[in-house]
C-alpha cells in the first residue's frame, strides 16, 4: 500500500542541510523541509525546529498547462510529530480538483512566492495479492506470478481494477510484458535461469499523464539442491609466493530430485577472483584465479556463499604453502659532479617479519640489460632504510639485488639510469719551461665535454691552482673562461718552482667535475 507520494521535484531538508530523494532538487527557500502528496490527495508539509508556524502556511496549486490557479490551501488541521521532537508533518484536508494531473505547488510568504515542486493528483496504480506459486528449483525453474492491479482515484476515493494494462516483469535473467485481464488480474508464468544470486520478480507499472508509476518486488521460494565442488588434484595443495596469482580448477555438480548427478547450470557464479566473478561452464568445469596472501586454505564456493539460493553450501579447499617475498621500496639513484653514486631505498618483507642481517648488492650495467657487475655489497635489515654511496661512471644503470634466504625469496629493483655529461681537459700546458723568476708564465688548455661525442666546451669557468715544490697545499691563482673552441689562457708571474693544474667545476648540475694533468715548472733565479 502506498504511504505517500513524494513531490516530484522537492524533498530536501533545507533548514538542516538534509539530502533530497534521488532525482529531486534540494528544497528551495520558502518550501519548508519539502512538500509531498499523500495517497488521499492531501498536501503534507515537512517541518522542523525553526520552521514558520503552520498557521502562516499559504499554498497555491497552479495548472501547469494553462497557468491558472486552481486551488488555494491555508488550513492544515493535522500535525504528526516524529519520534525526533524537532521534526513534524502538517497535513491539509484532501484536495478536490476537476482534472487529474501534476499541478505546480507555490508557497506564498512575506518573502514572495516559492516554487516547491508538483502536487501529484493522478490515479494511484497499486499492486495487491502479489504471489508466486510453489517453490522453484534447478529442476523446475518456472513459477506463476499473480497480482491484482488497481487504481485509486483521489477525486472519488474509489478503487477500480486496472483493465488490459501492460505490466513489465523483470528478473536478473529474464524480462517480459504481461497484460491484466478485464478484472485487473494478472497471472503469468515466469522462468528463471537458475544462476541468479537473488531470484526475484520486479513488477512495474509505467506512469502516464493521469496515473503514477508503481513497483513491486517479490522473491519466490527456492528449493536448494545438494551439490559438490571437487577440486582437481593439482589444485588441492599449492606452493606460492606472497601475492602470486594461483589457478584453481575443478568441477561442480548437483544432485537432481531424481538422484541423478548433473553439472550445475552453466553460468553458476563462484566467489570472486582477481578477474571478477568466475562462472561454471556447461560441463561443470571452472577456473578461479586467486591471489595468495596467507598460509592455509583458499575456499572455492558459490557467490554469496551460504546465501546462494539454488545450491546447498559446499566448497573445496586449496591449501596454500606461502613463501615470503622481499621487495625494495622507494629505490632511487643519483650521481653527483664528483661521480659519486648514491642509492637509497628500503628492503621489505611480506608477509613476515625479521630476518637478521642481510647482504644487498649494488650492481651496475652500461646498457641496463647485460653485463651486470656488483660494485658494492653492504648489510642491512628488513624494514630499515638504505643509503649507500660509491664511485661510479658518469652514465649508466644501477640496481639493488637481494639474493634471498631459505625463508625469503630474493628480489631485484628495476634498473635506474643516472647520468651526467663527462668533461675533460684534452690539453694543458705551462710555458716557458724553465723560466726565470719574475718573468711571465703562460697557462693554456682546452676543455671538452662528451655530448654525446667529445666536443669543445666554451663559455665555462676554469680555475687555476699552484702547489709549491715540497708542499701539499694547493694555492688558488685565478680563473679564466673558455672560448668557443674550448681553449683558455692565463698569464701569471713566475715566483717559484712547483706544479700547476686546472680544474672545472660543474656549473649546471648536469656535468661532472674535471681536473687537468699536472705540469711541473722549474723557476730559476
VEXDREN-2710 file (C-alpha; in Angstrom, 1 decimal):
% VEXDREN-2710
k/r/px/py/pz
1/UNK/0.0/0.0/0.0
2/UNK/1.3/3.4/-0.9
3/UNK/2.0/5.6/2.1
4/UNK/2.5/9.0/0.4
5/UNK/3.7/10.4/-2.9
6/UNK/6.8/12.5/-3.0
7/UNK/6.7/15.9/-4.6
8/UNK/8.2/15.4/-8.0
9/UNK/10.9/18.0/-7.5
10/UNK/11.4/18.9/-3.9
11/UNK/12.0/16.7/-0.9
12/UNK/15.1/18.3/0.7
13/UNK/15.6/19.4/4.3
14/UNK/16.9/22.9/3.6
15/UNK/16.9/24.2/7.2
16/UNK/19.1/21.4/8.5
17/UNK/21.0/20.7/5.2
18/UNK/19.3/17.4/4.5
19/UNK/19.5/15.5/1.3
20/UNK/16.7/15.2/-1.3
21/UNK/15.4/11.9/-2.5
22/UNK/17.4/10.8/-5.6
23/UNK/16.3/12.5/-8.7
24/UNK/14.8/15.6/-6.9
25/UNK/16.1/19.0/-6.2
26/UNK/17.0/20.4/-2.8
27/UNK/14.2/22.3/-1.1
28/UNK/14.1/25.8/-2.3
29/UNK/13.9/28.7/0.2
30/UNK/10.3/29.1/1.4
31/UNK/9.5/25.4/0.8
32/UNK/9.9/24.3/4.4
33/UNK/11.7/20.9/4.5
34/UNK/9.8/19.7/1.5
35/UNK/6.2/19.1/0.4
36/UNK/4.7/15.7/-0.5
37/UNK/1.4/14.4/-1.8
38/UNK/-0.4/11.7/0.1
39/UNK/-2.4/8.9/-1.5
40/UNK/-5.6/10.6/-0.5
41/UNK/-4.7/13.8/-2.2
42/UNK/-3.5/15.8/0.9
43/UNK/-0.6/18.2/1.0
44/UNK/1.9/17.1/3.5
45/UNK/4.4/19.8/4.5
46/UNK/7.6/18.7/6.4
47/UNK/8.7/21.0/9.2
48/UNK/11.4/21.1/11.8
49/UNK/12.7/23.4/14.6
50/UNK/13.0/26.8/13.1
51/UNK/10.2/26.3/10.5
52/UNK/7.5/29.0/10.4
53/UNK/4.2/28.4/12.3
54/UNK/1.8/26.2/10.3
55/UNK/-0.8/28.9/10.8
56/UNK/1.1/31.0/8.3
57/UNK/1.1/28.4/5.5
58/UNK/-0.5/29.6/2.3
59/UNK/-0.2/27.2/-0.7
60/UNK/-1.5/27.7/-4.2
61/UNK/-1.9/25.0/-6.9
62/UNK/-1.4/26.1/-10.4
63/UNK/-2.4/24.3/-13.6
64/UNK/0.9/23.7/-15.5
65/UNK/-0.8/23.9/-18.9
66/UNK/-3.0/27.0/-18.5
67/UNK/-1.1/28.7/-15.8
68/UNK/-4.3/29.3/-13.8
69/UNK/-4.5/28.8/-10.1
70/UNK/-7.0/26.0/-9.3
71/UNK/-6.8/25.9/-5.5
72/UNK/-5.6/27.8/-2.5
73/UNK/-4.9/26.0/0.8
74/UNK/-4.5/27.9/4.1
75/UNK/-5.7/25.3/6.6
76/UNK/-3.6/22.4/7.9
77/UNK/-5.7/20.8/10.7
78/UNK/-3.5/17.8/11.4
79/UNK/0.0/17.7/12.8
80/UNK/2.1/14.5/13.2
81/UNK/5.2/14.7/15.3
82/UNK/8.2/12.4/14.6
83/UNK/10.0/10.5/17.3
84/UNK/12.6/13.2/16.9
85/UNK/10.9/16.1/18.8
86/UNK/12.2/18.7/16.4
87/UNK/10.6/17.2/13.2
88/UNK/6.9/17.2/12.3
89/UNK/4.5/16.9/9.3
90/UNK/1.4/19.1/8.8
91/UNK/-1.5/17.9/6.6
92/UNK/-4.2/19.7/4.7
93/UNK/-7.6/18.3/4.1
94/UNK/-8.0/16.1/1.0
95/UNK/-8.0/18.4/-2.1
96/UNK/-10.6/18.0/-4.7
97/UNK/-9.8/19.1/-8.3
98/UNK/-11.7/18.5/-11.5
99/UNK/-8.8/17.2/-13.6
100/UNK/-6.2/14.6/-13.0
101/UNK/-2.5/15.5/-13.5
102/UNK/0.5/17.3/-12.0
103/UNK/0.0/20.7/-10.6
104/UNK/2.7/23.3/-9.6
105/UNK/3.0/24.0/-5.9
106/UNK/3.5/27.6/-4.9
107/UNK/4.2/28.7/-1.3
108/UNK/3.3/32.3/-0.6
109/UNK/5.0/34.1/2.3
110/UNK/6.1/37.6/3.2
111/UNK/9.3/37.0/1.1
112/UNK/7.3/36.2/-2.0
113/UNK/6.3/33.1/-4.0
114/UNK/8.4/29.9/-3.8
115/UNK/8.1/27.2/-6.4
116/UNK/8.0/23.9/-4.5
117/UNK/7.6/21.1/-6.9
118/UNK/4.5/19.3/-8.0
119/UNK/1.2/18.2/-6.4
120/UNK/0.6/14.7/-7.8
121/UNK/-3.1/14.5/-8.4
122/UNK/-3.1/11.4/-10.6
123/UNK/-4.6/7.9/-10.3
124/UNK/-2.6/5.8/-7.9
125/UNK/-1.6/2.5/-9.5
126/UNK/-1.4/-0.3/-6.9
127/UNK/-0.5/-3.9/-6.7
128/UNK/-2.2/-6.3/-4.3
129/UNK/-2.4/-10.0/-3.6
130/UNK/1.1/-10.4/-5.1
131/UNK/2.3/-14.0/-5.1
132/UNK/4.3/-16.8/-6.7
133/UNK/3.3/-20.4/-6.8
134/UNK/5.2/-23.2/-5.1
135/UNK/8.9/-23.5/-5.0
136/UNK/11.3/-23.1/-7.9
137/UNK/14.4/-25.3/-8.2
138/UNK/17.0/-26.3/-10.8
139/UNK/14.6/-29.0/-11.9
140/UNK/11.7/-26.6/-12.1
141/UNK/12.6/-23.0/-12.9
142/UNK/9.2/-21.7/-13.7
143/UNK/6.7/-20.2/-11.3
144/UNK/3.4/-18.4/-11.8
145/UNK/3.4/-14.7/-10.9
146/UNK/0.0/-13.4/-9.8
147/UNK/-1.3/-10.0/-8.8
148/UNK/-4.3/-7.7/-8.8
149/UNK/-3.6/-4.3/-10.3
150/UNK/-6.0/-1.4/-9.3
151/UNK/-6.1/2.4/-9.4
152/UNK/-7.2/4.7/-6.6
153/UNK/-8.9/7.9/-7.7
154/UNK/-8.2/10.8/-5.3
155/UNK/-11.2/12.6/-6.7
156/UNK/-13.7/9.9/-5.6
157/UNK/-11.6/7.8/-3.3
158/UNK/-12.8/4.8/-5.3
159/UNK/-10.6/1.8/-6.2
160/UNK/-11.1/0.2/-9.6
161/UNK/-9.5/-2.7/-11.5
162/UNK/-6.8/-1.6/-14.0
163/UNK/-8.0/-3.5/-17.0
164/UNK/-6.0/-4.5/-20.0
165/UNK/-2.9/-2.7/-18.7
166/UNK/0.7/-3.7/-19.5
167/UNK/2.9/-4.7/-16.6
168/UNK/6.6/-5.2/-17.0
169/UNK/8.0/-8.2/-15.1
170/UNK/11.8/-8.3/-14.8
171/UNK/14.4/-10.5/-13.1
172/UNK/18.2/-10.7/-13.4
173/UNK/18.0/-13.0/-16.4
174/UNK/14.5/-12.6/-17.9
175/UNK/12.1/-9.8/-18.8
176/UNK/8.6/-9.8/-20.2
177/UNK/5.5/-7.7/-20.5
178/UNK/2.1/-9.2/-19.3
179/UNK/-1.4/-7.7/-19.6
180/UNK/-4.1/-7.6/-17.0
181/UNK/-7.5/-9.1/-17.7
182/UNK/-10.9/-7.4/-17.5
183/UNK/-10.8/-7.6/-13.7
184/UNK/-7.3/-6.2/-13.4
185/UNK/-5.9/-9.6/-12.6
186/UNK/-2.5/-10.9/-13.7
187/UNK/-1.4/-14.5/-13.7
188/UNK/1.5/-15.5/-15.9
189/UNK/4.4/-18.0/-15.9
190/UNK/7.9/-16.6/-15.2
191/UNK/11.0/-18.6/-15.8
192/UNK/14.3/-18.2/-14.0
193/UNK/17.8/-19.1/-15.4
194/UNK/19.0/-20.9/-12.2
195/UNK/22.1/-18.8/-11.8
196/UNK/20.5/-15.7/-10.2
197/UNK/22.2/-14.8/-6.9
198/UNK/18.8/-13.3/-5.7
199/UNK/15.9/-14.8/-7.6
200/UNK/13.2/-12.1/-7.8
201/UNK/10.5/-10.6/-10.0
202/UNK/10.1/-6.9/-10.2
203/UNK/6.7/-5.8/-11.4
204/UNK/6.5/-2.2/-12.8
205/UNK/3.6/-0.1/-13.9
206/UNK/4.7/2.8/-16.1
207/UNK/3.5/6.3/-15.3
208/UNK/1.1/8.2/-17.7
209/UNK/-0.2/11.7/-17.7
210/UNK/-3.1/10.7/-15.5
211/UNK/-1.6/7.8/-13.5
212/UNK/1.5/7.4/-11.4
213/UNK/4.1/4.6/-11.6
214/UNK/4.1/1.6/-9.2
215/UNK/6.7/-1.0/-8.4
216/UNK/6.5/-4.3/-6.5
217/UNK/9.4/-6.7/-5.7
218/UNK/8.7/-10.4/-4.8
219/UNK/11.1/-13.3/-4.2
220/UNK/9.8/-16.8/-4.8
221/UNK/10.6/-19.7/-2.5
222/UNK/13.6/-21.8/-3.8
223/UNK/14.3/-25.4/-3.1
224/UNK/18.0/-25.9/-2.8
225/UNK/19.7/-29.0/-4.2
226/UNK/22.6/-31.0/-2.9
227/UNK/25.9/-30.2/-4.6
228/UNK/29.5/-30.9/-4.7
229/UNK/32.7/-28.9/-5.6
230/UNK/35.5/-31.3/-6.5
231/UNK/38.9/-29.6/-7.0
232/UNK/41.4/-31.1/-9.4
233/UNK/44.3/-32.9/-7.8
234/UNK/46.8/-30.2/-8.8
235/UNK/44.6/-27.5/-7.2
236/UNK/44.4/-29.0/-3.7
237/UNK/47.9/-28.2/-2.4
238/UNK/49.8/-25.3/-3.9
239/UNK/53.1/-23.6/-3.0
240/UNK/53.1/-19.9/-3.9
241/UNK/54.9/-16.8/-3.2
242/UNK/53.2/-13.9/-1.5
243/UNK/50.9/-12.0/-3.9
244/UNK/51.2/-14.7/-6.6
245/UNK/48.0/-15.4/-8.6
246/UNK/47.3/-19.2/-8.4
247/UNK/44.9/-21.1/-10.7
248/UNK/42.3/-23.3/-9.0
249/UNK/40.3/-25.7/-11.2
250/UNK/37.7/-28.3/-10.7
251/UNK/34.2/-29.4/-11.4
252/UNK/30.9/-28.6/-9.7
253/UNK/27.9/-30.9/-9.8
254/UNK/24.4/-31.1/-8.3
255/UNK/22.1/-34.0/-7.3
256/UNK/18.7/-33.6/-9.1
257/UNK/15.4/-34.6/-7.4
258/UNK/15.5/-38.0/-9.1
259/UNK/19.0/-38.6/-7.6
260/UNK/20.9/-38.0/-10.9
261/UNK/24.2/-36.2/-10.6
262/UNK/24.5/-33.4/-13.1
263/UNK/26.7/-30.5/-13.8
264/UNK/25.5/-27.3/-12.1
265/UNK/23.9/-24.8/-14.6
266/UNK/26.3/-23.1/-17.0
267/UNK/26.9/-19.6/-15.6
268/UNK/26.7/-20.6/-11.9
269/UNK/28.7/-17.8/-10.2
270/UNK/31.6/-18.6/-7.8
271/UNK/33.3/-16.4/-5.3
272/UNK/35.1/-13.5/-7.0
273/UNK/38.7/-13.8/-8.1
274/UNK/41.2/-11.3/-9.5
275/UNK/39.4/-11.2/-12.8
276/UNK/35.9/-10.6/-11.4
277/UNK/33.2/-13.3/-10.9
278/UNK/34.2/-16.7/-12.4
279/UNK/31.3/-18.9/-13.6
280/UNK/31.0/-22.6/-14.2
281/UNK/30.9/-23.9/-17.8
282/UNK/28.3/-26.2/-19.3
283/UNK/30.3/-29.3/-18.3
284/UNK/30.6/-28.1/-14.7
285/UNK/34.2/-27.2/-15.1
286/UNK/35.5/-24.0/-13.6
287/UNK/38.7/-22.0/-13.2
288/UNK/39.4/-19.4/-10.5
289/UNK/42.5/-17.1/-10.3
290/UNK/43.1/-16.1/-6.8
291/UNK/45.9/-14.1/-5.2
292/UNK/47.8/-16.0/-2.4
293/UNK/48.2/-13.7/0.6
294/UNK/48.4/-16.2/3.6
295/UNK/49.2/-19.7/4.6
296/UNK/46.2/-22.0/4.8
297/UNK/43.1/-22.7/2.8
298/UNK/41.5/-20.8/0.0
299/UNK/37.9/-21.8/-0.3
300/UNK/36.0/-22.1/-3.6
301/UNK/32.3/-22.0/-3.3
302/UNK/29.2/-20.2/-4.8
303/UNK/28.8/-16.5/-4.9
304/UNK/27.1/-15.2/-1.7
305/UNK/28.5/-18.4/-0.1
306/UNK/25.8/-19.9/2.3
307/UNK/23.2/-17.5/1.0
308/UNK/23.4/-18.7/-2.6
309/UNK/19.8/-19.7/-3.3
310/UNK/19.9/-22.7/-5.8
311/UNK/22.5/-25.0/-4.2
312/UNK/23.5/-26.2/-0.8
313/UNK/26.5/-24.5/0.6
314/UNK/29.6/-26.6/-0.2
315/UNK/33.2/-25.8/-1.1
316/UNK/36.6/-27.0/-2.0
317/UNK/39.7/-26.0/0.0
318/UNK/43.1/-25.3/-1.6
319/UNK/45.9/-25.5/1.0
320/UNK/48.5/-22.8/0.3
321/UNK/52.1/-23.1/1.4
322/UNK/53.1/-19.5/1.3
323/UNK/56.6/-18.3/0.5
324/UNK/57.6/-14.9/1.9
325/UNK/58.9/-12.4/-0.6
326/UNK/61.2/-9.5/-0.4
327/UNK/60.9/-6.2/-2.3
328/UNK/62.7/-2.9/-2.5
329/UNK/60.6/0.2/-2.0
330/UNK/61.4/3.8/-2.8
331/UNK/64.5/2.9/-4.8
332/UNK/66.4/6.0/-6.1
333/UNK/69.8/6.6/-7.5
334/UNK/71.8/9.7/-8.3
335/UNK/75.3/10.7/-9.4
336/UNK/77.0/13.9/-8.3
337/UNK/79.6/16.1/-10.0
338/UNK/82.4/14.1/-8.4
339/UNK/81.0/10.8/-9.9
340/UNK/79.8/9.6/-6.5
341/UNK/76.7/7.4/-7.0
342/UNK/74.2/7.4/-4.1
343/UNK/71.4/4.8/-3.9
344/UNK/68.5/4.9/-1.4
345/UNK/65.5/2.8/-0.6
346/UNK/64.3/0.1/1.8
347/UNK/64.2/-3.7/1.8
348/UNK/60.7/-5.0/2.8
349/UNK/59.4/-8.5/3.6
350/UNK/55.9/-9.7/3.1
351/UNK/54.1/-11.0/4.9
352/UNK/56.6/-12.0/7.7
353/UNK/58.9/-10.0/9.9
354/UNK/62.5/-10.1/11.0
355/UNK/65.4/-11.9/9.2
356/UNK/68.5/-10.6/10.9
357/UNK/71.5/-9.1/8.9
358/UNK/71.1/-9.3/5.2
359/UNK/73.5/-8.8/2.3
360/UNK/72.5/-6.5/-0.5
361/UNK/74.4/-5.9/-3.7
362/UNK/74.7/-2.6/-5.7
363/UNK/75.0/-3.5/-9.3
364/UNK/76.0/-1.6/-12.5
365/UNK/75.3/-2.1/-16.2
366/UNK/76.3/0.2/-19.1
367/UNK/73.1/-0.6/-21.0
368/UNK/70.7/-1.7/-18.3
369/UNK/70.2/-5.2/-19.9
370/UNK/73.5/-7.0/-19.9
371/UNK/76.9/-7.1/-18.2
372/UNK/75.6/-6.5/-14.6
373/UNK/78.5/-6.3/-12.2
374/UNK/78.4/-5.9/-8.4
375/UNK/80.1/-2.7/-7.4
376/UNK/79.4/-2.9/-3.7
377/UNK/77.9/-5.2/-1.1
378/UNK/76.6/-4.0/2.2
379/UNK/74.5/-5.3/5.1
380/UNK/71.0/-4.2/6.1
381/UNK/67.9/-5.5/7.7
382/UNK/64.3/-5.8/6.6
383/UNK/62.3/-2.5/7.0
384/UNK/65.5/-0.5/7.5
385/UNK/66.4/2.5/5.3
386/UNK/69.2/2.2/2.8
387/UNK/71.6/4.9/1.8
388/UNK/74.9/3.9/0.2
389/UNK/77.5/5.9/-1.8
390/UNK/80.2/4.6/-4.1
391/UNK/82.3/5.8/-7.0
392/UNK/80.9/5.2/-10.5
393/UNK/80.9/6.3/-14.1
394/UNK/79.1/9.4/-15.2
395/UNK/76.4/7.4/-17.1
396/UNK/74.9/4.0/-16.6
397/UNK/72.2/1.9/-15.0
398/UNK/72.1/0.9/-11.3
399/UNK/70.0/-1.6/-9.3
400/UNK/69.8/-3.2/-5.9
401/UNK/69.8/-7.0/-5.6
402/UNK/69.0/-9.3/-2.7
403/UNK/69.8/-12.9/-3.3
404/UNK/67.2/-14.2/-0.7
405/UNK/67.4/-16.7/2.1
406/UNK/65.9/-20.1/2.9
407/UNK/62.8/-18.3/4.2
408/UNK/62.5/-15.3/1.9
409/UNK/62.7/-15.1/-1.9
410/UNK/65.2/-12.7/-3.3
411/UNK/64.4/-9.6/-5.3
412/UNK/65.9/-7.0/-7.6
413/UNK/64.9/-3.5/-8.4
414/UNK/64.2/-2.2/-11.8
415/UNK/67.3/-0.5/-13.3
416/UNK/67.6/3.2/-12.9
417/UNK/69.7/5.2/-15.2
418/UNK/71.8/8.0/-13.7
419/UNK/73.7/10.3/-16.0
420/UNK/75.9/13.3/-16.1
421/UNK/77.9/14.7/-19.0
422/UNK/81.6/13.8/-18.8
423/UNK/84.2/16.6/-19.0
424/UNK/87.9/16.5/-19.5
425/UNK/90.9/18.7/-20.3
426/UNK/92.2/17.5/-23.6
427/UNK/95.3/19.8/-23.3
428/UNK/97.1/21.6/-20.6
429/UNK/100.4/23.3/-20.6
430/UNK/102.5/25.9/-18.8
431/UNK/105.3/27.8/-20.7
432/UNK/108.1/28.5/-20.8
433/UNK/109.9/25.8/-19.0
434/UNK/112.2/26.5/-17.2
435/UNK/111.5/30.2/-16.5
436/UNK/113.3/32.9/-14.6
437/UNK/111.7/34.3/-11.5
438/UNK/109.6/37.4/-12.2
439/UNK/109.1/36.5/-15.8
440/UNK/105.7/35.9/-17.4
441/UNK/104.3/32.3/-17.2
442/UNK/101.5/31.4/-19.6
443/UNK/98.9/28.7/-18.7
444/UNK/96.8/27.3/-21.6
445/UNK/94.5/24.4/-22.1
446/UNK/91.4/23.0/-23.8
447/UNK/88.2/21.9/-22.1
448/UNK/85.8/19.3/-23.7
449/UNK/82.6/17.6/-22.8
450/UNK/81.0/14.3/-24.1
451/UNK/77.7/15.4/-25.6
452/UNK/77.3/12.7/-26.8
453/UNK/80.7/12.6/-28.5
454/UNK/83.6/14.7/-27.3
455/UNK/83.2/18.4/-28.3
456/UNK/84.8/21.6/-27.2
457/UNK/83.1/23.2/-24.2
458/UNK/83.1/27.0/-24.5
459/UNK/81.9/29.7/-22.0
460/UNK/83.0/27.7/-19.0
461/UNK/85.0/28.9/-16.0
462/UNK/88.3/27.2/-15.4
463/UNK/90.2/27.5/-12.0
464/UNK/94.0/27.5/-12.0
465/UNK/96.0/26.2/-9.0
466/UNK/99.7/26.1/-8.0
467/UNK/101.4/23.9/-5.5
468/UNK/104.9/25.0/-4.5
469/UNK/107.6/22.3/-4.5
470/UNK/107.8/20.4/-1.2
471/UNK/104.2/21.5/-0.2
472/UNK/101.0/19.5/-0.2
473/UNK/98.8/22.6/-0.3
474/UNK/97.2/24.0/-3.5
475/UNK/97.0/27.7/-3.9
476/UNK/94.3/29.2/-6.0
477/UNK/95.9/31.5/-8.5
478/UNK/93.0/32.7/-10.7
479/UNK/90.4/31.7/-13.2
480/UNK/89.7/32.0/-16.9
481/UNK/86.8/31.5/-19.3
482/UNK/87.0/29.0/-22.2
483/UNK/86.5/30.4/-25.7
484/UNK/84.1/28.9/-28.2
485/UNK/86.7/26.3/-29.2
486/UNK/87.1/25.3/-25.5
487/UNK/90.6/27.0/-25.1
488/UNK/91.6/29.2/-22.3
489/UNK/94.7/31.3/-21.4
490/UNK/96.0/33.0/-18.3
491/UNK/99.4/34.7/-17.7
492/UNK/100.9/34.7/-14.2
493/UNK/104.3/35.9/-12.8
494/UNK/106.8/33.1/-12.1
495/UNK/107.7/33.1/-8.4
496/UNK/108.9/29.6/-7.6
497/UNK/109.3/26.1/-8.7
498/UNK/106.2/23.9/-8.4
499/UNK/103.2/22.2/-10.0
500/UNK/100.4/23.8/-11.9
501/UNK/96.9/22.4/-12.7
502/UNK/93.4/23.5/-13.8
503/UNK/90.0/22.4/-12.6
504/UNK/86.5/22.7/-14.0
505/UNK/83.5/22.6/-11.5
506/UNK/80.0/21.6/-12.7
507/UNK/78.0/24.7/-13.3
508/UNK/74.6/23.4/-14.5
509/UNK/74.0/20.3/-12.3
510/UNK/74.4/18.1/-15.4
511/UNK/78.2/17.8/-15.8
512/UNK/81.0/16.2/-13.8
513/UNK/84.0/17.9/-12.4
514/UNK/87.3/17.7/-14.3
515/UNK/91.0/18.2/-13.5
516/UNK/93.9/18.7/-15.9
517/UNK/97.2/16.8/-15.9
518/UNK/99.9/18.2/-13.5
519/UNK/102.6/20.3/-15.1
520/UNK/105.7/20.9/-13.0
521/UNK/107.7/24.0/-13.8
522/UNK/111.1/24.9/-12.6
523/UNK/111.8/28.6/-11.8
524/UNK/115.4/29.8/-11.8
525/UNK/116.9/32.9/-10.3
END
